Amino acid sequence: MCGRYYIEIDNAELSSIIAAVERKEDVKTGEIYPTNIAPVLSSNGTMTAMRWGFPKFDGKGEIINARSETAAEKNTFRRPMMEGRCLIPASWYFEWEKRGSKKIKYALAPPDNSPVWMAGLSKIDHKTGESLFVVLTRPAWSGISFIHDRMPVILPREIHDEWLNGHDPVGTMRRSIEAINYKEI
């Protein structure tokens, strides 16, 4: 997954999420970039504001994504995988297809145009006390692999509680949404 997604406040469900979080802290809407403060459904089931990205060990830059296939094994993600699973709401996410020297931007969302709920991992930055999140990714569904070889782990509503509170996060991720609609923008 590339490093951007979009929150459209005209969507009733997303608008109510934004309103609930903004009572506590300002969050970004529209196009969300790494290091922005965005709404996240935390591991305890409450909507909260978190900053997108874990700091890299060398202090230079941010880690914004984690590979779902290896997150449980990596030191950076092992603990958040056990106790910091979260969900990131969005209207759609973006990817860019490389066509020669051009980059073509696409918006991608579930076929029913419902909000995208991306599986994520969260933690508290011990230096700043700030809540942080990363997006879990997986190999792209074959129908969009021409755009990009990775996509976020998008979880259907019926397994949200299982993701946040279950004991088999790897198994839960295997039941992520495959088919995605896309449109060039």
HUNOR-V664896 format. One record per residue. N is the residue number from 0. PHI is phi in whole degrees, 0 to 359 (NA if undefined). PSI is psi in radians with two decimals (999 if undefined). Layout:
N:PHI:PSI
N:PHI:PSI
This chain:
0:NA:2.39
1:287:-3.05
2:257:0.70
3:209:2.61
4:214:3.08
5:227:2.39
6:241:1.95
7:267:2.05
8:283:-0.11
9:286:-0.30
10:284:2.18
11:302:-0.78
12:296:-0.80
13:290:-0.60
14:297:-0.71
15:291:-0.59
16:296:-0.83
17:300:-0.79
18:299:-0.73
19:295:-0.73
20:286:-0.68
21:293:-0.29
22:296:-0.42
23:256:-0.68
24:200:2.56
25:293:2.41
26:231:2.73
27:276:2.47
28:237:-3.14
29:76:-2.48
30:281:2.14
31:260:2.25
32:248:2.77
33:306:2.52
34:78:-0.09
35:290:2.70
36:271:2.17
37:225:2.79
38:286:2.44
39:218:2.40
40:276:1.92
41:285:2.98
42:297:-0.39
43:270:0.10
44:88:0.17
45:253:2.55
46:282:2.30
47:214:2.97
48:262:2.34
49:221:2.72
50:268:2.37
51:279:1.95
52:127:2.36
53:266:2.40
54:294:2.48
55:289:2.72
56:302:-0.62
57:277:-0.01
58:78:0.07
59:253:1.62
60:99:-3.04
61:233:2.59
62:264:2.07
63:253:-0.33
64:229:2.72
65:227:2.35
66:289:2.15
67:299:-0.53
68:292:-0.45
69:234:-0.03
70:303:-0.70
71:294:-0.32
72:262:-0.36
73:277:2.38
74:306:-0.73
75:298:-0.57
76:248:-0.16
77:302:-0.91
78:293:-0.82
79:302:-0.56
80:294:-0.56
81:278:-0.68
82:227:0.11
83:230:0.52
84:292:2.45
85:215:3.04
86:231:2.36
87:249:2.01
88:277:2.53
89:204:2.80
90:280:-0.70
91:196:3.00
92:236:2.88
93:248:2.56
94:219:2.75
95:239:2.28
96:265:2.35
97:268:2.08
98:239:1.65
99:65:-2.13
100:267:-0.03
101:265:2.65
102:242:2.15
103:257:2.17
104:270:2.35
105:235:2.54
106:258:2.32
107:235:2.38
108:206:2.85
109:300:2.67
110:304:-0.54
111:274:0.09
112:59:0.37
113:287:2.85
114:303:2.55
115:277:2.26
116:243:1.75
117:274:2.34
118:290:2.41
119:216:3.04
120:235:2.50
121:228:2.78
122:200:2.96
123:261:2.30
124:286:2.04
125:293:-0.40
126:280:-0.67
127:251:-0.32
128:79:0.09
129:280:2.49
130:278:2.30
131:233:2.71
132:217:2.74
133:231:2.76
134:261:2.32
135:278:2.40
136:239:2.87
137:215:2.95
138:301:2.50
139:293:2.55
140:300:2.48
141:303:-0.50
142:290:-0.24
143:235:0.07
144:295:-0.31
145:290:-0.39
146:277:-0.89
147:204:2.63
148:274:-0.09
149:232:2.77
150:211:2.80
151:291:2.71
152:283:1.94
153:253:2.10
154:257:2.32
155:292:2.65
156:308:-0.66
157:292:-0.21
158:243:0.25
159:300:-0.83
160:296:-0.68
161:298:-0.70
162:295:-0.82
163:289:-0.60
164:236:-0.10
165:286:3.04
166:254:0.05
167:226:1.23
168:298:-0.58
169:295:-0.77
170:296:-0.68
171:297:-0.74
172:297:-0.49
173:295:-0.28
174:259:0.41
175:290:2.86
176:291:2.33
177:266:-1.10
178:290:2.33
179:225:2.40
180:274:2.67
181:219:2.64
182:215:2.44
183:288:2.36
184:233:999
